[in-house]
């Protein structure tokens, strides 16, 4: 405690104390917390995949009706995954269009004349491209 108080009270060493505090925080975050959370998440996904495969195996082995049910369940999961990704693209496209339009208005009012406000066209056109893909180019979801 005395060392910490000496580091924070001494004007010459106060930046050292702040540096030590921030470095311990950074090591804790990037060296311990993030790898731990990603390891826990990968274990959870692995468990889910194992239970899902085990359930499919048992359904397929049970009878002819069970195999049909397992295939229907796989098809339904694939369909839901495609619908989720399509909805994500729709939301992402709308957000990009909003960001682009807001950026155009903000830069136009901030700078006035000149062309820097046209930088807002980049996210706007990315959003338009995402929506064009979802509505025109992507195959239908069965």
Order of alpha helices (4+ residues) and beta strands (2+ residues): alpha-alpha-alpha-alpha-alpha
